[in-house]
Amino acid sequence: MKPLKYFAIFLFLGSFFTSCFNDNDDVIRPATQLEIKNFVRRGMNARYLYKPDVPDLANNRFTSNSEYIDFLNGFSSPEELFQALRSKEIDPASGKMIDDFSWIVNDYIALEQSFNGITLNNGMEFGLVSFTDDPDPKIFGYVRYVLPGTDAEIKGIQRGMIFNTIDGQEITVNNRRSLLSPDTYTIGLATYDGNSVTATGESISLTKRQYTENPVFTSKILDVGGSPVGYIMYNQFNDAFDPQLNAVFGQFVAGGVTDLILDVRYNPGGNTETAKDLASMITGQFAGQIFTTEEWNPEIQQFYLTNNPEFIINRFDNQIVGGTLINSLNLSRLYILTTNGSASASELIINALDPYIDVIQVGTTTRGKFQASTTIYDSDDLRRTGKNLNLGHRYAMQPLVLKTINSVGFTDYFGGFDPEIRIAEDFTNLGVLGDENEPLLKAAIDDILGNRSKANYNTKELKSFGDSNMFNIDYEMMYKKDITIPFN
């Protein structure tokens, strides 16, 4: 039998603690650990993409509630239970775990804020790379870009700056998270000559504050050989800023853009609906045709194949959320700038457009993530707005629930997408984003002008060990919002 959703053993709470409080969303009251663990197992059993790989998620795993309760009590925390219920399978071709992206949070308010681009941020967006081969390699940080109106901008931080210490300690693989996670820290500046890092003796203190980031970092129309070429650096698939994204494409349409260079080199992903809308802005001639299909766990997949097959099909459209018409370029070719920091929804653009138009990838190999998640809350239907939302805790889960498949059936790209034009970022000369001489952008322009064969590009890659986005709760996530499944 399947375990009951709620158990008689839960004690009635006769009164709320005096410390309970109201916020704009929920009244908070205490919940038992057993209650939260039940939510974890129930949600994973109902939604997890890789449910067949996990015996403890089988519908017939438990023969009685007492056996089920003993199972839950065998874990010290909801987090430990969640990790135990994730698939441990390895993709044989890439050697990667098939699920490297499911996670649980104990505060869904912070998660929801992150979805809307609201984070604690000092404005210095950076990457981390190694320059030694030690067991605990030394790494340095490089500034990718600086957000306007932030402490980093005020303090004079600029793209291309190098730093190798935090609060006086050299950055290593093992200490990088602990050093960079505080709200305030001091970076020690350095130089990099292509082989070694040398401290300059200068330092800058930075403080994080709540910040809302517009993912459209910069956009412009370039004159390339007499033709108007659109350039846009887009850093997160955030549906809250879809109108701003659509407005940029309106400018491209008005400017008669004949080619587009989409810069997602630092874009870790986001909302699948926004990815579909962006693809429709780039094209426009494929409205109503298949953008992607979805594959859920076998129970959900079979239900929709039988009852509503259209549910698992995503089609190119002509409107963003809210009904505004999409500004479409009707292009038959796209240049897309990528690095290992290009993940999930960024890769979805490549995979979904590839059957329809010529997608020319410039840069380095992408992350390799084709699965999407959804937020699971402790309510009857596992949605935020569902009945009987448990107000006793703020736990939510973000497990992988589906994988995306393009219109010709391609998926499972664990190894990422390799570029047609390979060029690595040169940390001795990062260039100015949006400037025609910035190396990755220049490589795309070279190809537009037919000069690729004459160019000599840097292909030396340093191993990446994360970036500033890794401190965001939704790091490298591709997600669907507010999904209703008719059974739980």
C-alpha positions as CSV (number, residue, x, y, z in Angstrom):
1,M,0.0,0.0,0.0
2,K,1.1,3.6,-0.5
3,P,1.7,5.4,2.8
4,L,-0.9,7.9,3.9
5,K,-0.1,11.5,3.2
6,Y,-0.7,12.5,6.9
7,F,-0.4,10.4,10.0
8,A,-2.4,10.2,13.2
9,I,0.8,10.3,15.2
10,F,1.2,14.1,14.4
11,L,0.3,15.9,17.6
12,F,-2.2,18.7,17.5
13,L,-0.5,22.0,18.2
14,G,-2.9,23.8,20.6
15,S,-1.2,27.1,20.3
16,F,1.4,28.9,18.3
17,F,4.7,29.9,19.8
18,T,4.7,33.5,20.8
19,S,7.6,34.1,18.5
20,C,5.5,33.2,15.4
21,F,5.1,36.1,13.1
22,N,3.3,37.2,9.9
23,D,5.1,38.1,6.7
24,N,3.6,38.8,3.3
25,D,3.3,35.2,2.5
26,D,2.6,32.8,5.3
27,V,2.0,32.4,9.0
28,I,5.0,30.4,10.4
29,R,4.4,27.7,13.0
30,P,6.6,24.8,14.0
31,A,6.4,21.4,12.2
32,T,7.8,18.1,13.3
33,Q,10.8,16.5,11.6
34,L,8.7,13.5,10.8
35,E,6.1,15.7,9.1
36,I,8.8,17.3,6.9
37,K,10.4,14.0,6.1
38,N,7.1,12.7,5.0
39,F,6.7,15.6,2.7
40,V,10.2,14.9,1.2
41,R,9.4,11.3,0.5
42,R,5.9,12.0,-0.8
43,G,7.1,14.7,-3.2
44,M,9.9,12.6,-4.5
45,N,7.7,9.6,-5.0
46,A,5.2,11.7,-6.9
47,R,7.5,13.8,-9.2
48,Y,11.1,12.7,-9.4
49,L,12.3,12.0,-12.9
50,Y,14.6,9.2,-11.9
51,K,12.1,7.5,-9.5
52,P,12.7,4.0,-11.2
53,D,16.4,4.2,-10.2
54,V,15.6,4.6,-6.4
55,P,14.0,1.5,-4.7
56,D,12.9,3.5,-1.7
57,L,10.6,5.5,-4.0
58,A,8.7,2.5,-5.3
59,N,5.0,2.7,-4.7
60,N,5.0,-0.7,-3.0
61,R,8.2,-0.1,-0.9
62,F,6.3,-0.1,2.4
63,T,3.6,-2.5,3.6
64,S,2.5,-0.5,6.7
65,N,2.6,3.0,8.1
66,S,4.8,1.8,11.0
67,E,7.4,0.5,8.5
68,Y,7.2,3.8,6.7
69,I,7.6,5.8,9.8
70,D,10.6,3.7,10.9
71,F,12.2,4.4,7.5
72,L,11.7,8.1,7.9
73,N,13.1,8.1,11.4
74,G,16.2,6.4,10.2
75,F,17.4,9.7,8.7
76,S,18.8,12.5,10.9
77,S,17.3,15.3,8.8
78,P,15.1,16.1,5.8
79,E,18.2,16.9,3.9
80,E,19.8,13.5,4.6
81,L,16.6,11.8,3.5
82,F,16.5,13.9,0.3
83,Q,20.0,13.0,-0.6
84,A,19.3,9.3,0.0
85,L,16.4,9.5,-2.4
86,R,18.4,10.9,-5.3
87,S,19.6,8.7,-8.1
88,K,23.2,7.6,-7.8
89,E,23.4,6.3,-11.4
90,I,26.4,7.4,-13.6
91,D,26.2,8.3,-17.3
92,P,28.7,5.8,-18.8
93,A,29.7,8.1,-21.7
94,S,30.6,11.2,-19.7
95,G,31.2,9.7,-16.3
96,K,28.9,12.3,-14.8
97,M,26.1,11.6,-12.3
98,I,22.8,11.6,-14.1
99,D,21.4,13.8,-11.3
100,D,23.9,16.4,-10.2
101,F,21.2,19.1,-9.9
102,S,18.4,18.1,-7.5
103,W,18.3,19.9,-4.2
104,I,16.3,20.9,-1.2
105,V,16.0,24.2,0.7
106,N,14.7,25.1,4.1
107,D,13.5,28.6,3.1
108,Y,11.4,28.8,-0.1
109,I,11.0,32.6,0.3
110,A,14.7,33.0,-0.5
111,L,14.3,30.6,-3.4
112,E,11.4,32.5,-4.9
113,Q,13.3,35.8,-4.6
114,S,16.2,34.2,-6.4
115,F,13.9,33.2,-9.2
116,N,13.0,36.8,-9.6
117,G,16.6,37.9,-9.7
118,I,16.7,39.1,-6.1
119,T,19.9,38.0,-4.3
120,L,22.5,39.2,-1.8
121,N,25.1,40.6,-4.2
122,N,28.1,42.9,-4.0
123,G,28.0,43.4,-7.8
124,M,31.2,41.6,-8.6
125,E,30.4,38.8,-10.9
126,F,33.4,36.5,-11.1
127,G,34.7,33.2,-12.2
128,L,37.2,30.9,-10.5
129,V,39.9,28.9,-12.3
130,S,42.9,26.9,-11.3
131,F,46.5,27.6,-12.4
132,T,48.3,24.7,-10.5
133,D,48.1,20.9,-10.5
134,D,48.3,20.4,-6.8
135,P,45.9,18.0,-4.9
136,D,44.3,21.2,-3.6
137,P,44.9,23.5,-6.6
138,K,45.4,27.2,-6.1
139,I,42.9,29.2,-8.0
140,F,42.4,32.8,-8.9
141,G,39.3,34.8,-9.5
142,Y,38.7,37.0,-12.5
143,V,36.0,39.7,-12.7
144,R,33.5,38.9,-15.5
145,Y,31.4,42.0,-15.2
146,V,30.1,44.5,-12.6
147,L,26.5,45.2,-11.9
148,P,25.4,48.8,-11.9
149,G,24.6,50.6,-8.7
150,T,26.4,48.0,-6.5
151,D,29.3,48.2,-4.0
152,A,31.6,46.8,-6.6
153,E,30.9,49.6,-9.1
154,I,31.3,52.2,-6.4
155,K,34.6,50.7,-5.3
156,G,36.0,50.7,-8.9
157,I,35.9,47.0,-9.7
158,Q,36.2,46.4,-13.4
159,R,36.0,43.4,-15.8
160,G,39.4,41.7,-16.2
161,M,40.6,42.3,-12.6
162,I,42.4,39.3,-11.0
163,F,42.3,38.4,-7.3
164,N,43.9,35.5,-5.5
165,T,43.2,36.1,-1.8
166,I,40.2,36.7,0.3
167,D,40.7,38.3,3.7
168,G,44.4,37.6,3.3
169,Q,44.1,33.9,2.6
170,E,45.1,32.3,-0.8
171,I,42.0,30.9,-2.6
172,T,42.1,27.1,-3.1
173,V,39.5,24.6,-4.3
174,N,38.8,23.5,-0.7
175,N,38.3,26.9,0.9
176,R,36.7,28.9,-2.0
177,R,33.1,28.6,-0.8
178,S,33.8,29.4,2.8
179,L,36.0,32.4,1.9
180,L,33.6,33.9,-0.6
181,S,30.3,33.2,1.2
182,P,30.3,36.0,3.9
183,D,28.4,39.2,3.3
184,T,31.6,41.2,3.5
185,Y,35.0,40.2,2.4
186,T,38.2,41.8,1.1
187,I,39.8,40.7,-2.2
188,G,43.5,40.8,-2.7
189,L,44.3,42.0,-6.3
190,A,46.9,40.2,-8.5
191,T,48.1,40.0,-12.0
192,Y,48.2,36.9,-14.3
193,D,50.7,36.6,-17.1
194,G,49.4,33.3,-18.6
195,N,51.6,31.2,-16.3
196,S,51.7,32.6,-12.8
197,V,49.8,34.9,-10.5
198,T,51.5,37.8,-8.7
199,A,49.9,39.8,-5.9
200,T,49.9,43.5,-6.3
201,G,49.5,44.4,-2.7
202,E,46.2,46.2,-3.3
203,S,43.0,45.1,-1.7
204,I,39.3,46.1,-1.9
205,S,36.5,45.4,0.6
206,L,33.1,44.5,-0.8
207,T,29.7,44.1,0.9
208,K,26.7,42.3,-0.4
209,R,23.2,43.8,-0.3
210,Q,19.9,42.7,-1.6
211,Y,19.9,43.4,-5.4
212,T,17.6,42.8,-8.3
213,E,19.5,42.0,-11.5
214,N,18.2,42.7,-15.0
215,P,19.5,39.7,-17.0
216,V,19.8,41.8,-20.1
217,F,23.3,43.1,-19.2
218,T,24.0,44.9,-22.5
219,S,22.7,45.1,-26.0
220,K,23.5,47.0,-29.2
221,I,23.4,47.0,-33.0
222,L,26.8,46.6,-34.6
223,D,27.8,47.7,-38.1
224,V,29.5,44.6,-39.5
225,G,30.6,45.0,-43.1
226,G,27.8,47.4,-43.7
227,S,25.1,45.1,-42.2
228,P,23.3,45.6,-38.9
229,V,24.2,42.8,-36.5
230,G,22.4,42.5,-33.1
231,Y,24.4,41.7,-30.0
232,I,22.9,40.9,-26.6
233,M,24.5,39.6,-23.4
234,Y,21.8,37.7,-21.5
235,N,22.7,36.4,-18.1
236,Q,19.7,34.5,-16.7
237,F,16.4,33.2,-18.1
238,N,14.2,35.2,-15.8
239,D,10.5,35.6,-16.8
240,A,10.1,38.7,-14.6
241,F,12.3,40.5,-17.2
242,D,10.7,39.1,-20.3
243,P,9.2,42.5,-21.3
244,Q,12.7,44.0,-21.2
245,L,14.1,41.2,-23.3
246,N,11.3,41.6,-25.8
247,A,11.9,45.3,-25.9
248,V,15.5,44.7,-26.9
249,F,14.3,42.5,-29.8
250,G,11.9,45.3,-30.7
251,Q,14.9,47.6,-31.2
252,F,16.6,44.9,-33.2
253,V,13.6,44.6,-35.5
254,A,13.4,48.3,-35.9
255,G,17.1,48.4,-36.7
256,G,16.7,45.8,-39.5
257,V,19.1,43.3,-37.8
258,T,20.2,40.6,-40.3
259,D,22.3,38.5,-37.9
260,L,22.3,38.0,-34.1
261,I,25.0,37.3,-31.6
262,L,23.6,35.9,-28.4
263,D,26.1,36.0,-25.5
264,V,25.2,33.4,-22.8
265,R,28.8,32.7,-21.8
266,Y,27.9,33.4,-18.1
267,N,24.3,32.3,-18.2
268,P,23.6,29.3,-15.9
269,G,20.0,28.9,-17.0
270,G,16.5,29.5,-15.6
271,N,12.9,29.4,-16.8
272,T,12.0,27.1,-19.7
273,E,9.1,29.4,-20.8
274,T,11.5,32.3,-21.2
275,A,13.8,30.1,-23.3
276,K,10.9,29.2,-25.6
277,D,10.0,32.9,-25.9
278,L,13.6,33.9,-26.6
279,A,13.8,31.2,-29.3
280,S,10.6,32.7,-30.8
281,M,12.1,36.2,-30.8
282,I,15.2,34.9,-32.6
283,T,13.0,33.1,-35.2
284,G,9.3,33.8,-35.5
285,Q,8.7,31.7,-38.6
286,F,8.0,28.5,-36.7
287,A,5.1,29.6,-34.5
288,G,3.1,26.5,-33.5
289,Q,5.8,24.0,-34.3
290,I,7.5,21.9,-31.7
291,F,10.2,23.7,-29.7
292,T,10.7,20.7,-27.3
293,T,9.0,17.8,-25.9
294,E,9.3,16.6,-22.3
295,E,9.9,13.2,-20.7
296,W,8.7,12.8,-17.1
297,N,8.9,9.8,-14.8
298,P,7.1,6.8,-16.3
299,E,3.9,7.2,-14.3
300,I,3.4,10.9,-15.2
301,Q,4.6,10.3,-18.8
302,Q,2.1,7.5,-19.4
303,F,-0.8,9.5,-17.9
304,Y,-0.2,12.4,-20.3
305,L,0.4,10.3,-23.3
306,T,-2.9,8.7,-22.7
307,N,-5.0,11.6,-21.5
308,N,-3.4,14.9,-22.7
309,P,-0.3,14.4,-25.0
310,E,-0.2,18.1,-25.7
311,F,0.9,18.8,-22.1
312,I,4.4,17.4,-22.8
313,I,4.9,19.5,-26.0
314,N,6.2,23.0,-25.9
315,R,5.6,25.0,-29.1
316,F,7.1,28.1,-30.5
317,D,4.7,31.0,-29.8
318,N,4.1,34.6,-30.6
319,Q,3.4,36.0,-27.1
320,I,5.2,36.4,-23.9
321,V,3.5,35.8,-20.6
322,G,0.9,38.5,-20.2
323,G,-0.1,38.5,-23.9
324,T,2.3,41.0,-25.4
325,L,3.2,40.1,-28.9
326,I,6.8,38.8,-29.4
327,N,9.1,40.9,-31.5
328,S,10.6,38.3,-33.9
329,L,13.6,38.6,-36.2
330,N,12.8,35.6,-38.4
331,L,16.4,34.7,-38.6
332,S,17.8,31.5,-40.2
333,R,21.1,31.8,-38.4
334,L,22.2,32.4,-34.8
335,Y,25.7,33.0,-33.4
336,I,25.8,32.0,-29.7
337,L,28.8,32.7,-27.4
338,T,29.3,30.0,-24.7
339,T,31.6,28.7,-22.0
340,N,31.4,26.0,-19.3
341,G,29.3,28.5,-17.5
342,S,26.5,28.2,-20.1
343,A,24.1,25.7,-18.7
344,S,20.5,24.3,-18.8
345,A,18.2,26.9,-20.5
346,S,21.2,28.3,-22.4
347,E,21.9,24.9,-23.8
348,L,18.2,24.5,-24.5
349,I,18.4,27.3,-27.0
350,I,21.1,25.5,-28.8
351,N,19.4,22.1,-28.8
352,A,15.9,23.3,-29.6
353,L,16.9,25.7,-32.4
354,D,19.4,23.3,-34.1
355,P,16.8,21.4,-36.1
356,Y,15.4,24.6,-37.5
357,I,18.2,27.1,-38.2
358,D,22.0,27.2,-38.4
359,V,23.3,27.6,-34.8
360,I,27.0,28.6,-34.8
361,Q,28.5,28.1,-31.4
362,V,31.5,30.2,-30.5
363,G,33.6,29.7,-27.4
364,T,34.1,26.6,-25.3
365,T,32.0,23.5,-24.4
366,T,28.8,24.1,-22.4
367,R,27.9,22.5,-19.0
368,G,25.8,19.6,-20.1
369,K,22.4,19.9,-18.5
370,F,19.1,19.0,-20.2
371,Q,16.9,18.3,-17.3
372,A,14.4,20.7,-15.7
373,S,13.0,20.9,-12.2
374,T,10.0,22.4,-10.5
375,T,9.5,23.7,-7.0
376,I,7.6,21.2,-4.8
377,Y,5.8,22.5,-1.7
378,D,4.2,20.7,1.2
379,S,0.6,21.0,0.1
380,D,-2.0,18.5,-1.2
381,D,-1.0,19.0,-4.8
382,L,2.6,20.0,-4.1
383,R,2.1,23.5,-5.3
384,R,2.6,26.8,-3.5
385,T,-1.1,27.7,-4.0
386,G,-2.3,24.1,-3.2
387,K,-4.8,23.3,-0.4
388,N,-3.5,22.6,3.1
389,L,0.0,24.2,2.5
390,N,1.9,23.2,5.6
391,L,2.7,26.5,7.3
392,G,4.9,24.9,9.9
393,H,8.0,25.0,7.8
394,R,9.5,26.6,4.7
395,Y,11.1,23.5,3.2
396,A,10.8,23.1,-0.5
397,M,12.4,20.8,-3.0
398,Q,13.7,21.4,-6.5
399,P,14.2,17.8,-7.9
400,L,14.7,17.0,-11.5
401,V,11.2,16.2,-12.9
402,L,11.7,16.1,-16.7
403,K,14.2,16.1,-19.4
404,T,14.0,18.2,-22.5
405,I,14.1,16.7,-26.0
406,N,14.3,18.7,-29.3
407,S,12.0,18.2,-32.2
408,V,14.1,15.5,-33.8
409,G,14.5,13.5,-30.5
410,F,17.9,14.6,-29.3
411,T,18.6,14.8,-25.5
412,D,21.0,13.4,-22.8
413,Y,23.9,15.7,-23.7
414,F,25.7,15.1,-20.5
415,G,29.0,16.2,-22.1
416,G,27.6,19.6,-23.2
417,F,27.8,21.1,-26.6
418,D,31.1,21.6,-28.3
419,P,31.6,24.9,-30.3
420,E,32.1,25.1,-34.1
421,I,34.5,27.9,-33.4
422,R,36.7,27.1,-30.4
423,I,38.1,30.1,-28.5
424,A,38.7,30.3,-24.8
425,E,38.6,33.5,-22.7
426,D,42.0,34.9,-22.3
427,F,42.5,36.0,-18.7
428,T,45.4,38.3,-19.8
429,N,43.0,40.1,-22.2
430,L,39.3,39.6,-21.4
431,G,38.3,42.7,-23.4
432,V,35.2,44.9,-23.0
433,L,31.9,43.1,-23.3
434,G,30.0,44.3,-26.4
435,D,33.2,45.8,-27.9
436,E,33.9,44.5,-31.4
437,N,37.4,43.6,-30.4
438,E,36.4,41.5,-27.4
439,P,37.8,38.1,-28.4
440,L,34.7,35.9,-28.4
441,L,32.6,38.6,-30.1
442,K,35.3,39.2,-32.6
443,A,35.5,35.5,-33.5
444,A,31.7,35.6,-34.3
445,I,32.2,38.8,-36.4
446,D,35.1,37.2,-38.2
447,D,32.9,34.3,-39.3
448,I,30.1,36.7,-40.4
449,L,32.7,38.5,-42.6
450,G,34.2,35.2,-43.8
451,N,37.5,35.8,-42.1
452,R,37.5,32.8,-39.8
453,S,40.3,30.9,-41.6
454,K,42.6,33.9,-41.2
455,A,42.2,34.2,-37.4
456,N,44.4,32.7,-34.6
457,Y,42.3,32.1,-31.5
458,N,43.4,31.4,-27.9
459,T,42.3,27.8,-27.1
460,K,44.1,27.4,-23.7
461,E,41.5,26.7,-21.1
462,L,42.0,26.8,-17.4
463,K,39.8,24.4,-15.3
464,S,36.8,26.1,-13.9
465,F,36.0,25.8,-10.2
466,G,32.7,27.7,-10.1
467,D,31.7,31.3,-10.2
468,S,29.7,34.0,-8.3
469,N,26.4,32.3,-9.4
470,M,27.2,29.2,-7.3
471,F,26.2,31.1,-4.2
472,N,22.7,31.6,-5.6
473,I,20.1,29.1,-4.5
474,D,19.0,28.4,-8.1
475,Y,22.5,27.9,-9.5
476,E,22.6,26.1,-13.0
477,M,18.9,25.4,-12.7
478,M,16.3,25.0,-15.5
479,Y,12.8,25.0,-14.2
480,K,9.1,25.1,-15.0
481,K,6.9,27.2,-12.7
482,D,3.6,26.2,-11.0
483,I,2.9,22.9,-12.7
484,T,-0.4,21.1,-12.0
485,I,-0.2,17.3,-12.1
486,P,-3.6,15.7,-11.5
487,F,-2.3,13.1,-9.1
488,N,0.2,13.0,-6.2
